[in-house]
Amino acid sequence: MAVSDAVLGFLGVQALRAARLFPLHASTNFGSALMRTVGPWLREQRIGRENLAAAYPDKSATEIDEILDGVWDNLGRVGAEFAHIDQLWDFRPGAGPGRIMESAESERRVLRLRDDGKPAIVFAAHLANWELAAVAAASYGLDSTVLYRRPNNRAVSDEVLARRARCMGTLVPTNIEAPMALVEALQHGSHVAILVDQHYTRGVPVKFFGRRALTNPLIPWLLRKVDCPLHGIRVVRHPGDRFQLDLTEAIPVPRDAKGRVDMQGTMQAITDVVEGWVREHPEQWLWLHRRWRDN
């Protein structure tokens, strides 16, 4: 490991641990202020502005900058919240208002998913605090298997994994063995959770905000291996660092003339759901990565 990587890893781990020493609200406010100050000076600001200008050609530069300010606000809060990830879920039916807002309809769906004895695939996007979806599943006793990407820095990766392991289901890192691990999880009745809104070089083409984007066809590949329901889940941030989770009903899976799961059609159906979510709360989505690329 290079000296610079070791230093960055040490600083990253210490920052996570230091954030935990402060009350959650103070940490999230600090994270928000920090990223709203620093973010506009980073190259991701340009990427975000270009993405938003293409997605919303009718919006003014001022409107786009307002959305980007919200994006940096959300990202700063997510970073601070991660230090408290195992303490975020405070929902108790009938216990009064807390960070997690009641959603009776979604709760019924979650309980049905938990108790029906069937596997399922659940997709999510980088909206609000996207980590909360996996925390919610574990809190409801839902057998879940979460596909996740390890941070590049080993020290930070180990710290992040330790925090996730305390409050999430089975964690599967993205690597060459991951697809078969997910197949086995589904065959054993687990509920596989996958983030679907990032660029994938070898992906299938879909339309996202009217533009061509490449997306990972892992979900339809899994559905061809294990026929099971497909759901989407999103997290919405509300004022005061409160959250509401929304689990969809089962989404119809497109099939070809031979009855096989349609790879491109399925990913387009998923992408359409994600686009609807993003349009409702554009300031809560991660516009800062290169989702649309020429290759």
C-alpha positions as CSV (number, residue, x, y, z in Angstrom):
1,M,0.0,0.0,0.0
2,A,1.3,3.5,-0.9
3,V,2.0,5.9,2.0
4,S,-0.6,8.3,0.7
5,D,-3.2,5.5,0.7
6,A,-2.3,4.6,4.3
7,V,-2.6,8.2,5.4
8,L,-5.9,8.7,3.6
9,G,-7.2,5.4,5.1
10,F,-6.2,6.5,8.6
11,L,-7.8,9.9,8.2
12,G,-11.0,8.4,6.7
13,V,-11.4,5.9,9.6
14,Q,-10.7,8.6,12.2
15,A,-13.3,10.9,10.6
16,L,-15.9,8.2,10.8
17,R,-15.1,7.5,14.4
18,A,-14.9,11.2,15.3
19,A,-18.4,11.9,13.8
20,R,-19.8,9.2,16.0
21,L,-18.7,11.2,19.1
22,F,-21.2,14.0,18.3
23,P,-25.0,13.9,18.3
24,L,-26.5,12.8,15.0
25,H,-28.1,16.2,14.3
26,A,-24.9,18.1,14.9
27,S,-23.0,15.7,12.7
28,T,-25.4,15.9,9.8
29,N,-25.5,19.7,9.9
30,F,-21.7,19.9,9.9
31,G,-21.6,17.4,7.0
32,S,-24.1,19.5,5.1
33,A,-22.3,22.8,5.7
34,L,-18.9,21.2,4.8
35,M,-20.0,19.7,1.5
36,R,-22.1,22.8,0.4
37,T,-18.9,24.8,0.9
38,V,-16.4,22.4,-0.6
39,G,-18.5,20.6,-3.2
40,P,-18.9,23.5,-5.7
41,W,-15.0,23.6,-6.0
42,L,-14.7,20.0,-6.9
43,R,-14.8,18.6,-10.5
44,E,-18.0,16.7,-9.6
45,Q,-19.8,20.1,-9.6
46,R,-19.1,20.4,-13.3
47,I,-20.3,16.8,-13.9
48,G,-23.4,17.4,-12.0
49,R,-24.2,20.7,-13.8
50,E,-23.7,19.1,-17.2
51,N,-26.0,16.1,-16.2
52,L,-28.7,18.4,-14.9
53,A,-28.6,20.8,-17.9
54,A,-29.0,17.8,-20.2
55,A,-31.8,16.2,-18.1
56,Y,-33.7,19.5,-17.6
57,P,-33.0,21.7,-20.7
58,D,-35.8,24.1,-19.6
59,K,-34.3,24.9,-16.2
60,S,-32.2,28.0,-15.7
61,A,-28.7,28.0,-14.4
62,T,-30.0,29.3,-11.1
63,E,-32.4,26.4,-10.8
64,I,-29.7,23.9,-11.6
65,D,-27.4,25.4,-9.0
66,E,-30.2,25.2,-6.4
67,I,-30.6,21.5,-7.1
68,L,-26.8,21.0,-6.9
69,D,-26.8,22.7,-3.6
70,G,-29.4,20.2,-2.4
71,V,-27.3,17.4,-3.8
72,W,-24.2,18.5,-1.8
73,D,-26.4,19.0,1.3
74,N,-27.7,15.4,1.0
75,L,-24.3,13.9,0.3
76,G,-22.8,15.7,3.4
77,R,-25.6,14.4,5.5
78,V,-25.3,10.8,4.2
79,G,-21.6,10.9,5.1
80,A,-22.2,12.0,8.6
81,E,-25.2,9.6,9.0
82,F,-23.0,6.7,8.0
83,A,-21.0,7.1,11.3
84,H,-24.3,6.5,13.1
85,I,-25.8,3.9,10.6
86,D,-26.6,1.4,13.3
87,Q,-28.5,4.0,15.3
88,L,-30.5,5.6,12.5
89,W,-33.5,3.2,12.5
90,D,-35.8,4.3,15.4
91,F,-39.2,3.3,14.0
92,R,-41.5,1.7,16.5
93,P,-45.2,1.4,15.6
94,G,-47.3,3.7,17.8
95,A,-44.2,5.2,19.5
96,G,-44.7,8.7,18.1
97,P,-42.6,10.7,15.6
98,G,-39.0,9.8,15.1
99,R,-36.4,9.8,12.3
100,I,-38.3,7.1,10.4
101,M,-41.7,8.2,9.3
102,E,-44.6,5.8,9.2
103,S,-45.7,4.3,5.9
104,A,-48.4,1.8,6.6
105,E,-48.8,0.7,3.0
106,S,-45.0,0.0,2.5
107,E,-44.9,-1.7,5.9
108,R,-47.7,-4.1,4.9
109,R,-45.7,-5.0,1.7
110,V,-42.5,-5.5,3.7
111,L,-44.2,-7.9,6.1
112,R,-45.9,-9.8,3.3
113,L,-42.5,-10.1,1.6
114,R,-40.9,-11.3,4.8
115,D,-43.6,-13.9,5.5
116,D,-44.5,-15.3,2.1
117,G,-41.7,-17.9,2.1
118,K,-40.5,-16.7,-1.4
119,P,-37.3,-15.1,-2.6
120,A,-37.4,-11.7,-4.3
121,I,-35.1,-9.1,-5.9
122,V,-35.3,-5.5,-4.7
123,F,-33.6,-2.7,-6.5
124,A,-32.7,0.7,-5.2
125,A,-31.1,3.9,-6.3
126,H,-28.7,6.5,-4.8
127,L,-31.4,8.6,-3.3
128,A,-31.5,10.3,0.1
129,N,-29.7,7.9,2.5
130,W,-29.7,4.8,0.3
131,E,-28.1,2.7,3.1
132,L,-31.3,2.9,5.1
133,A,-33.1,0.5,2.8
134,A,-30.9,-2.4,3.9
135,V,-31.1,-1.3,7.5
136,A,-34.9,-1.4,7.3
137,A,-34.9,-4.9,5.9
138,A,-32.8,-6.2,8.8
139,S,-35.0,-4.3,11.3
140,Y,-38.1,-6.0,10.0
141,G,-36.4,-9.4,10.2
142,L,-36.4,-9.8,6.4
143,D,-33.8,-12.3,5.2
144,S,-31.7,-10.1,2.9
145,T,-28.6,-10.3,0.9
146,V,-27.1,-7.0,-0.1
147,L,-24.7,-6.5,-3.0
148,Y,-22.3,-3.7,-2.2
149,R,-19.2,-2.1,-3.6
150,R,-16.1,-2.0,-1.4
151,P,-14.4,1.4,-1.0
152,N,-11.1,1.5,-2.8
153,N,-9.1,2.2,0.4
154,R,-8.7,-1.0,2.5
155,A,-8.7,0.6,5.9
156,V,-11.9,2.6,5.1
157,S,-13.4,-0.5,3.5
158,D,-12.8,-2.6,6.7
159,E,-14.4,0.1,8.9
160,V,-17.4,0.5,6.6
161,L,-17.9,-3.3,6.4
162,A,-17.8,-3.5,10.2
163,R,-20.5,-0.8,10.5
164,R,-22.7,-2.4,7.9
165,A,-22.4,-5.8,9.3
166,R,-23.9,-4.6,12.6
167,C,-27.2,-3.5,11.1
168,M,-27.7,-5.2,7.7
169,G,-28.2,-8.6,6.3
170,T,-25.7,-10.8,4.5
171,L,-23.2,-8.6,2.6
172,V,-21.9,-9.7,-0.8
173,P,-19.0,-7.6,-2.3
174,T,-19.1,-6.9,-6.1
175,N,-16.6,-9.3,-7.6
176,I,-16.5,-12.2,-10.1
177,E,-18.1,-14.6,-7.6
178,A,-21.0,-12.3,-6.7
179,P,-23.5,-13.3,-9.3
180,M,-23.5,-17.0,-8.3
181,A,-23.5,-16.0,-4.6
182,L,-26.7,-14.1,-5.3
183,V,-28.3,-17.0,-7.2
184,E,-27.6,-19.3,-4.2
185,A,-29.1,-16.7,-1.9
186,L,-32.3,-16.6,-4.0
187,Q,-32.4,-20.4,-4.1
188,H,-32.4,-20.4,-0.3
189,G,-35.3,-17.9,-0.1
190,S,-33.4,-14.7,0.6
191,H,-34.2,-11.2,-0.7
192,V,-31.5,-9.8,-2.9
193,A,-30.9,-6.0,-2.9
194,I,-29.1,-4.3,-5.7
195,L,-28.4,-0.6,-6.5
196,V,-29.1,-0.1,-10.2
197,D,-28.4,3.6,-11.2
198,Q,-24.8,3.7,-12.1
199,H,-22.9,3.4,-15.4
200,Y,-21.8,-0.1,-16.4
201,T,-19.5,-0.3,-19.3
202,R,-20.7,-3.7,-20.6
203,G,-24.3,-2.9,-19.8
204,V,-27.4,-3.0,-21.8
205,P,-28.7,0.4,-23.3
206,V,-31.6,2.1,-21.7
207,K,-33.2,5.5,-21.9
208,F,-32.8,7.6,-18.8
209,F,-34.1,11.2,-18.9
210,G,-34.3,10.7,-22.7
211,R,-30.6,9.9,-23.1
212,R,-28.9,6.6,-23.8
213,A,-27.3,5.1,-20.7
214,L,-25.7,1.7,-20.0
215,T,-26.9,-0.3,-17.1
216,N,-25.9,-3.6,-15.4
217,P,-28.1,-6.4,-16.6
218,L,-27.5,-8.5,-13.4
219,I,-31.1,-8.4,-12.3
220,P,-32.7,-9.9,-15.4
221,W,-29.8,-12.4,-15.5
222,L,-30.7,-13.4,-11.9
223,L,-34.4,-13.6,-12.9
224,R,-33.6,-16.0,-15.6
225,K,-31.9,-18.2,-13.1
226,V,-34.5,-17.9,-10.3
227,D,-38.0,-16.8,-11.2
228,C,-39.1,-14.6,-8.4
229,P,-40.9,-11.2,-7.8
230,L,-39.2,-7.9,-8.5
231,H,-39.7,-4.8,-6.3
232,G,-38.2,-1.4,-6.0
233,I,-37.4,0.5,-2.8
234,R,-36.5,4.1,-2.3
235,V,-35.7,6.4,0.6
236,V,-37.0,10.0,0.8
237,R,-35.4,12.6,3.0
238,H,-37.7,15.0,4.8
239,P,-36.9,18.2,6.8
240,G,-35.3,17.5,10.1
241,D,-33.3,14.5,8.9
242,R,-36.4,12.4,8.8
243,F,-37.0,9.6,6.3
244,Q,-39.8,7.7,4.6
245,L,-39.3,4.4,2.9
246,D,-41.4,3.3,-0.1
247,L,-41.5,-0.3,-1.3
248,T,-43.3,-0.9,-4.5
249,E,-45.7,-3.7,-5.3
250,A,-44.2,-6.4,-7.6
251,I,-43.2,-5.0,-10.9
252,P,-44.2,-6.9,-14.1
253,V,-41.1,-8.4,-15.7
254,P,-41.0,-8.1,-19.6
255,R,-40.5,-11.3,-21.4
256,D,-39.7,-12.2,-25.0
257,A,-41.7,-14.3,-27.5
258,K,-40.3,-17.4,-26.0
259,G,-41.2,-16.4,-22.5
260,R,-37.7,-15.7,-21.3
261,V,-37.0,-12.6,-19.2
262,D,-36.2,-9.7,-21.6
263,M,-32.8,-8.3,-20.5
264,Q,-33.1,-4.9,-22.0
265,G,-36.9,-4.6,-21.4
266,T,-36.5,-5.4,-17.7
267,M,-33.7,-2.9,-17.2
268,Q,-35.8,-0.2,-19.0
269,A,-38.7,-0.9,-16.8
270,I,-36.5,-0.6,-13.7
271,T,-34.9,2.6,-15.1
272,D,-38.3,4.1,-15.7
273,V,-39.2,3.6,-12.0
274,V,-35.9,5.1,-10.9
275,E,-36.4,8.1,-13.2
276,G,-39.8,8.7,-11.7
277,W,-38.2,8.7,-8.2
278,V,-35.5,11.1,-9.2
279,R,-37.9,13.5,-10.9
280,E,-39.9,13.8,-7.6
281,H,-36.8,14.7,-5.6
282,P,-33.9,15.6,-8.0
283,E,-31.9,17.2,-5.2
284,Q,-31.7,13.9,-3.4
285,W,-30.1,11.9,-6.3
286,L,-26.4,11.5,-6.9
287,W,-26.0,13.6,-10.1
288,L,-22.3,13.9,-9.5
289,H,-21.2,10.7,-11.4
290,R,-20.9,10.2,-15.1
291,R,-24.1,8.2,-15.6
292,W,-24.3,9.0,-19.3
293,R,-21.1,8.2,-21.3
294,D,-20.3,7.8,-25.0
295,N,-18.6,4.4,-24.4
